[in-house]
């Protein structure tokens, strides 16, 4: 009896500490292959590249149960180049993601640091059948480069799910000396998932990057994406309306497939139609069509046509091949890139392997 009472007393004494359980996970992805590019100013190029389908990375993530439905979390993720063994951004330790936050089961989560924008997550996770990678990446034409992809100094709130619906909000402090509004950005997002349907609506508002730029200094993007899984095939749709400075940043700062340099559009829209077609138990055919409609006077439109194939060798390893081409009009010079490489020409072929751990 005395032993039982002593045991109960000890458990009571350590009970609060027992709730503070933590877990840290080391994870990563290794992706490499061969790119063959055509139509660039340097002519035909064949190279070994890292991160064609998805960027190679090494990450650390953790969660600690604080009790009462509250937990702390963090993510630190660095990009790698497996073709050279170096960081994909020199001098940046955790250039892909670096954030921490708190999550409550009833109230939602709030995180702060360097994070993906809501518009990029919507496009890459729901709207693009290529998942923002391979030669068919929607990043080649959709406006998700630079600060429209990841946002520094950002705070994100994510609500709990209500019948498949969640809401998100991002606010990024510009921190530009001399002008507190320069570089400021905010995103709003609504996400819906129910059965075979996934849909997201996101709005992005981004100020000019420097205090010196004051005219037309705000970029606006409204993006709607959806996919529907019919089991044998999954269909994809994406549409973005873009207006203002920084609303359509180029994936490559100076794309020159024909020796030309051109400026980003200040008004236009983007449309994507795509599909996954399952082949057997492990294969998937991927296809997409993207139309960029420039509504400014130069009318620099572009079209992208892409097809690919992935084959799951295991739960963690897959092989892939893809081909993409862009037709540029009226002096446009968009390039066929992939997840990690902006590309140099208007046609590209990829073949490679991806492994996650």
C-alpha positions as CSV (number, residue, x, y, z in Angstrom):
1,X,0.0,0.0,0.0
2,X,2.8,2.4,1.0
3,X,4.6,1.6,-2.3
4,X,1.4,2.4,-4.3
5,X,1.0,5.8,-2.5
6,X,4.6,6.7,-3.1
7,X,4.2,5.8,-6.8
8,X,1.1,7.9,-7.1
9,X,2.9,10.8,-5.4
10,X,5.9,10.6,-7.8
11,X,3.6,10.4,-10.9
12,X,1.8,13.5,-9.6
13,X,5.0,15.4,-9.2
14,X,6.3,14.6,-12.7
15,X,2.9,14.8,-14.4
16,X,3.2,18.3,-15.8
17,X,6.7,17.6,-17.2
18,X,5.4,14.4,-18.8
19,X,3.2,16.5,-21.1
20,X,6.2,18.3,-22.6
21,X,7.2,15.6,-25.0
22,X,9.3,16.5,-28.0
23,X,10.3,14.9,-31.3
24,X,12.9,16.0,-33.8
25,X,13.0,14.6,-37.3
26,X,15.9,14.7,-39.8
27,X,14.5,14.5,-43.3
28,X,15.6,15.2,-46.9
29,X,15.3,14.7,-50.6
30,X,17.9,13.9,-53.2
31,X,17.0,14.6,-56.8
32,X,19.4,14.5,-59.8
33,X,19.4,14.0,-63.5
34,X,20.3,15.2,-66.9
35,X,19.0,18.3,-68.7
36,X,19.1,18.9,-72.5
37,X,18.2,22.5,-73.3
38,X,17.6,24.0,-76.8
39,X,17.0,27.5,-78.1
40,X,19.2,29.5,-75.8
41,X,21.7,32.2,-76.6
42,X,24.5,29.7,-75.8
43,X,23.0,27.1,-78.2
44,X,22.3,23.5,-77.2
45,X,23.3,22.6,-73.6
46,X,23.5,19.2,-71.9
47,X,24.3,19.2,-68.2
48,X,24.0,17.2,-65.0
49,X,21.7,19.0,-62.6
50,X,20.3,18.8,-59.1
51,X,16.7,19.3,-58.1
52,X,15.0,18.9,-61.5
53,X,11.8,17.3,-60.2
54,X,12.1,18.7,-56.6
55,X,14.9,20.7,-55.0
56,X,17.4,18.5,-53.2
57,X,17.4,19.4,-49.5
58,X,18.3,18.6,-45.9
59,X,16.0,19.6,-43.1
60,X,15.3,19.4,-39.4
61,X,11.8,19.7,-38.0
62,X,10.5,19.4,-34.5
63,X,7.4,19.5,-32.3
64,X,7.0,19.7,-28.6
65,X,3.7,18.9,-26.8
66,X,3.2,21.7,-24.3
67,X,0.0,20.2,-22.9
68,X,-3.7,21.3,-23.2
69,X,-3.7,21.0,-27.0
70,X,-0.8,23.4,-27.4
71,X,2.5,22.5,-29.1
72,X,5.6,24.3,-30.3
73,X,7.1,23.6,-33.7
74,X,10.0,24.5,-35.9
75,X,11.5,23.8,-39.4
76,X,15.0,24.5,-40.6
77,X,15.6,23.5,-44.2
78,X,18.7,24.0,-46.5
79,X,18.9,23.5,-50.2
80,X,21.7,21.3,-51.7
81,X,23.3,20.8,-55.1
82,X,24.1,17.2,-55.5
83,X,26.0,17.7,-58.8
84,X,28.6,19.8,-56.9
85,X,28.0,19.0,-53.3
86,X,27.5,22.7,-52.3
87,X,24.6,24.8,-51.0
88,X,22.2,26.0,-53.7
89,X,22.5,29.6,-52.2
90,X,26.0,30.5,-51.1
91,X,26.3,32.0,-47.6
92,X,22.7,30.9,-46.6
93,X,22.5,28.1,-44.0
94,X,18.7,27.5,-44.2
95,X,17.7,29.3,-47.4
96,X,14.6,27.1,-48.1
97,X,12.7,27.5,-44.9
98,X,13.4,28.7,-41.4
99,X,10.5,29.2,-39.0
100,X,9.1,28.4,-35.6
101,X,5.7,28.8,-34.1
102,X,2.9,27.6,-31.8
103,X,-0.1,25.4,-32.7
104,X,-3.3,25.1,-30.8
105,X,-5.9,22.4,-31.7
106,X,-8.8,24.8,-31.2
107,X,-7.3,28.2,-32.3
108,X,-5.0,27.2,-35.1
109,X,-1.2,27.8,-35.7
110,X,1.0,30.9,-36.0
111,X,4.5,30.7,-37.4
112,X,7.2,33.3,-38.2
113,X,10.4,33.3,-40.2
114,X,11.3,32.5,-43.9
115,X,8.3,30.7,-45.3
116,X,6.6,29.8,-48.6
117,X,3.9,32.2,-49.7
118,X,0.3,31.0,-49.8
119,X,0.1,31.6,-53.6
120,X,3.1,29.4,-54.3
121,X,1.9,26.6,-52.1
122,X,-1.5,26.7,-53.8
123,X,0.0,26.5,-57.2
124,X,2.7,23.8,-56.4
125,X,0.6,21.6,-54.2
126,X,-2.8,21.8,-55.9
127,X,-2.8,23.6,-59.3
128,X,0.3,22.2,-61.1
129,X,0.3,18.6,-62.2
130,X,4.1,18.8,-62.4
131,X,4.3,19.9,-58.8
132,X,6.4,23.0,-59.8
133,X,9.1,20.7,-61.1
134,X,10.4,19.0,-64.2
135,X,10.3,20.7,-67.6
136,X,6.6,21.3,-67.2
137,X,6.9,23.4,-64.1
138,X,4.2,26.1,-63.8
139,X,7.0,28.4,-62.4
140,X,8.1,28.9,-66.0
141,X,5.2,31.1,-66.7
142,X,3.1,31.7,-63.5
143,X,4.3,34.7,-61.4
144,X,5.8,32.8,-58.4
145,X,9.5,33.8,-58.6
146,X,11.5,35.8,-56.0
147,X,9.5,37.1,-53.0
148,X,6.3,35.5,-54.6
149,X,7.8,32.1,-53.8
150,X,9.3,32.6,-50.3
151,X,8.8,35.5,-48.0
152,X,11.3,36.7,-45.4
153,X,10.3,38.2,-42.1
154,X,6.9,36.7,-42.5
155,X,4.1,35.7,-40.0
156,X,1.5,33.1,-41.1
157,X,-1.7,32.2,-39.3
158,X,-3.5,29.0,-40.2
159,X,-6.9,28.3,-38.9
160,X,-8.2,24.9,-37.7
161,X,-10.2,22.9,-40.4
162,X,-14.0,23.4,-40.5
163,X,-15.7,20.7,-42.7
164,X,-12.7,20.6,-45.0
165,X,-12.2,24.4,-45.1
166,X,-9.2,26.3,-43.7
167,X,-8.1,29.9,-43.9
168,X,-4.6,31.4,-44.0
169,X,-3.1,34.8,-43.7
170,X,0.6,35.9,-44.3
171,X,2.1,39.2,-43.4
172,X,5.7,40.0,-44.3
173,X,7.5,43.1,-42.9
174,X,9.6,44.8,-45.6
175,X,12.3,46.1,-43.3
176,X,13.7,48.5,-45.9
177,X,15.6,51.3,-44.4
178,X,13.9,54.7,-45.0
179,X,10.5,53.3,-46.0
180,X,8.6,51.0,-43.7
181,X,6.1,50.0,-46.5
182,X,8.7,49.1,-49.2
183,X,9.0,45.3,-49.6
184,X,5.9,44.7,-47.5
185,X,3.7,41.8,-48.5
186,X,0.5,40.0,-47.4
187,X,-1.3,36.9,-48.6
188,X,-4.8,35.7,-47.9
189,X,-5.9,32.1,-48.6
190,X,-8.9,29.8,-48.5
191,X,-8.3,26.1,-48.8
192,X,-11.0,23.4,-49.3
193,X,-10.5,19.6,-49.3
194,X,-13.3,17.1,-49.4
195,X,-13.1,13.7,-50.9
196,X,-11.6,13.8,-54.4
197,X,-11.8,17.6,-54.7
198,X,-9.0,20.1,-53.7
199,X,-9.4,23.8,-54.3
200,X,-7.6,27.0,-53.1
201,X,-8.2,30.7,-53.6
202,X,-5.3,33.0,-52.8
203,X,-4.7,36.7,-53.0
204,X,-1.2,38.3,-52.9
205,X,-0.4,42.0,-52.4
206,X,3.3,43.0,-52.7
207,X,4.8,46.5,-52.4
208,X,7.8,47.7,-54.4
209,X,11.2,46.4,-53.2
210,X,12.9,49.7,-52.6
211,X,12.0,53.1,-51.2
212,X,13.1,54.8,-54.4
213,X,10.3,53.2,-56.5
214,X,7.0,54.9,-55.8
215,X,4.9,54.7,-59.0
216,X,2.8,51.6,-59.7
217,X,4.6,50.2,-56.6
218,X,2.1,47.5,-55.6
219,X,1.6,44.1,-57.3
220,X,-1.6,42.2,-57.0
221,X,-2.2,38.5,-57.8
222,X,-5.5,36.6,-57.5
223,X,-5.0,32.8,-57.9
224,X,-7.6,30.0,-58.1
225,X,-6.5,26.4,-58.3
226,X,-8.2,23.1,-58.2
227,X,-7.8,19.4,-58.9
228,X,-10.3,16.5,-58.9
229,X,-9.2,12.9,-58.6
230,X,-11.2,10.4,-60.8
231,X,-8.9,7.5,-59.6
232,X,-7.8,6.6,-63.1
233,X,-7.0,10.2,-63.8
234,X,-6.7,13.5,-62.0
235,X,-7.5,16.8,-63.7
236,X,-5.9,20.1,-62.8
237,X,-6.8,23.8,-63.2
238,X,-5.1,27.1,-62.3
239,X,-5.9,30.7,-63.1
240,X,-4.0,33.8,-62.0
241,X,-4.9,37.5,-62.6
242,X,-1.8,39.7,-62.2
243,X,-1.5,43.5,-62.1
244,X,1.1,46.1,-61.1
245,X,4.9,46.2,-60.4
246,X,6.2,42.9,-59.1
247,X,3.0,41.1,-60.0
248,X,4.8,38.9,-62.6
249,X,8.5,38.6,-61.7
250,X,10.5,36.6,-64.1
251,X,11.7,33.1,-63.1
252,X,15.0,34.1,-64.7
253,X,16.2,37.7,-64.2
254,X,17.5,37.9,-67.7
255,X,16.1,35.1,-69.9
256,X,17.6,35.2,-73.4
257,X,16.6,32.3,-75.5
258,X,17.1,34.3,-78.6
259,X,19.6,36.9,-77.3
260,X,16.8,39.2,-76.1
261,X,16.1,40.8,-72.8
262,X,12.5,41.8,-71.9
263,X,10.7,43.3,-69.0
264,X,8.0,41.6,-66.8
265,X,4.4,42.3,-67.7
266,X,2.5,44.8,-65.5
267,X,-0.9,43.4,-66.4
268,X,-2.0,39.9,-67.6
269,X,-3.3,36.6,-66.6
270,X,-2.2,32.9,-66.7
271,X,-4.2,29.8,-67.3
272,X,-3.3,26.1,-66.8
273,X,-5.0,22.9,-67.8
274,X,-3.4,19.6,-66.8
275,X,-3.8,16.0,-66.0
276,X,-2.3,12.9,-64.3
277,X,-3.1,9.6,-66.0
278,X,-2.2,6.5,-64.0
279,X,-0.5,3.7,-65.9
280,X,-0.5,0.4,-64.0
281,X,0.3,0.4,-60.3
282,X,3.4,2.6,-60.4
283,X,3.4,4.8,-63.5
284,X,1.9,8.2,-64.1
285,X,1.7,10.2,-67.3
286,X,1.8,14.0,-66.7
287,X,0.6,16.7,-69.1
288,X,-0.2,20.4,-69.0
289,X,-0.9,23.4,-71.1
290,X,-0.2,26.9,-69.9
291,X,-1.2,30.2,-71.5
292,X,0.3,33.5,-70.5
293,X,-1.8,36.5,-71.7
294,X,0.1,39.8,-71.6
295,X,-2.5,42.6,-71.6
296,X,0.0,45.5,-71.9
297,X,0.8,47.2,-75.3
298,X,3.8,44.9,-76.2
299,X,1.4,41.9,-76.0
300,X,4.2,39.5,-75.1
301,X,2.3,36.3,-74.8
302,X,3.6,32.8,-74.3
303,X,2.4,29.2,-74.5
304,X,3.9,26.2,-72.7
305,X,3.3,22.5,-73.7
306,X,4.7,19.8,-71.5
307,X,4.5,16.0,-71.0
308,X,6.2,13.8,-68.5
309,X,6.3,10.3,-66.9
310,X,7.1,9.2,-63.4
311,X,7.6,5.6,-62.2
312,X,7.6,4.7,-58.5
313,X,10.5,2.3,-57.9
314,X,9.5,2.2,-54.2
315,X,7.7,4.4,-51.7
316,X,10.7,6.7,-51.5
317,X,12.3,6.4,-54.9
318,X,11.0,7.3,-58.3
319,X,12.4,7.8,-61.8
320,X,11.1,10.5,-64.2
321,X,11.3,11.9,-67.7
322,X,9.8,15.1,-69.1
323,X,9.7,17.4,-72.1
324,X,8.6,21.0,-72.2
325,X,8.5,23.7,-74.9
326,X,7.5,27.4,-74.9
327,X,6.3,29.5,-77.9
328,X,7.2,33.1,-77.2
329,X,5.4,35.9,-79.1
330,X,6.2,39.6,-79.8
331,X,9.6,39.6,-78.2
332,X,8.7,37.6,-75.1
333,X,11.6,35.4,-73.9
334,X,10.3,33.0,-71.3
335,X,12.5,29.9,-70.7
336,X,11.8,26.2,-70.0
337,X,13.2,25.5,-66.5
338,X,12.4,23.1,-63.8
339,X,12.1,23.2,-60.0
340,X,15.6,24.5,-59.3
341,X,16.9,25.8,-62.7
342,X,15.3,28.7,-64.6
343,X,16.6,27.3,-67.9
344,X,18.3,28.9,-70.9
345,X,16.1,28.1,-73.9
346,X,12.6,27.5,-75.1
347,X,12.8,23.7,-75.1
348,X,14.1,21.2,-72.5
349,X,14.2,17.5,-71.8
350,X,14.8,16.0,-68.4
351,X,15.5,12.5,-67.1
352,X,16.4,11.6,-63.6
353,X,15.8,10.0,-60.2
354,X,14.4,11.3,-56.9
355,X,14.8,9.8,-53.4
356,X,13.3,11.0,-50.2
357,X,14.3,10.1,-46.6
